[in-house]
């Protein structure tokens, strides 16, 4: 086989590869898991073990990621009672 034959076969291989359609897009990862089985089959045990295995070792004591108290969606203090003890405004 001569160098020109090698170059020709390489060019033919590249041309054949260029005619191939593009590969399909990757399949998205599943977003959930459905576990089924008989009663007493260990479904809850498996999920409890999984939750324990992936639980953070030092959870954040403050679950609010927003440090700005003005943007905190939690309710504020309750309003103070009115100074007028008479509930009827028209005596």
QUIWOCOR-V226910 format. One record per residue. N is the residue number from 1. PHI is phi in degrees with one decimal (NA if undefined). OMEGA is omega in whole degrees, -180 to 180 (NA if undefined). Layout:
<<N:PHI:OMEGA> <N:PHI:OMEGA>>
This chain:
<<1:NA:-177> <2:-89.6:178> <3:-60.3:179> <4:-70.3:176> <5:-66.4:179> <6:-64.2:179> <7:-65.1:-180> <8:-67.4:180> <9:-68.7:177> <10:-66.7:178> <11:-65.9:178> <12:-66.3:178> <13:-65.4:178> <14:-65.3:179> <15:-65.4:179> <16:-66.4:179> <17:-68.3:-180> <18:-68.9:-180> <19:-83.7:-180> <20:-69.6:176> <21:-69.4:179> <22:-66.1:-179> <23:-67.5:179> <24:-68.7:179> <25:-66.4:-179> <26:-66.1:179> <27:-75.2:-180> <28:-66.8:180> <29:-68.6:178> <30:-64.8:-178> <31:-102.3:-179> <32:-163.6:-178> <33:-145.9:178> <34:-111.4:179> <35:-109.2:179> <36:-131.9:178> <37:166.5:-179> <38:-69.5:175> <39:-63.3:-180> <40:80.7:-178> <41:-83.8:177> <42:99.3:-179> <43:-63.3:-180> <44:-66.5:178> <45:-60.8:180> <46:-63.1:-179> <47:-68.9:176> <48:-63.5:178> <49:-65.9:178> <50:-63.5:-180> <51:-62.0:179> <52:-68.5:-178> <53:-72.3:-177> <54:-99.4:-180> <55:-66.4:177> <56:-67.8:-179> <57:-78.1:179> <58:-132.8:-177> <59:-65.6:179> <60:-70.8:-180> <61:-68.7:179> <62:-109.4:-177> <63:-73.6:-180> <64:-80.3:-179> <65:-77.4:-177> <66:-94.9:-177> <67:-77.6:-178> <68:-81.5:-178> <69:-66.9:179> <70:-71.2:-180> <71:-104.4:-179> <72:-70.6:-178> <73:-79.2:-179> <74:-71.3:-179> <75:-67.4:180> <76:-84.2:180> <77:-66.2:179> <78:-70.1:-179> <79:-68.0:-180> <80:-74.2:180> <81:-67.2:-179> <82:-69.4:-178> <83:-73.0:-179> <84:-85.1:-179> <85:-75.6:-179> <86:-83.6:-177> <87:-73.9:-179> <88:-89.8:-177> <89:-74.2:179> <90:-114.1:-177> <91:-72.3:NA>>
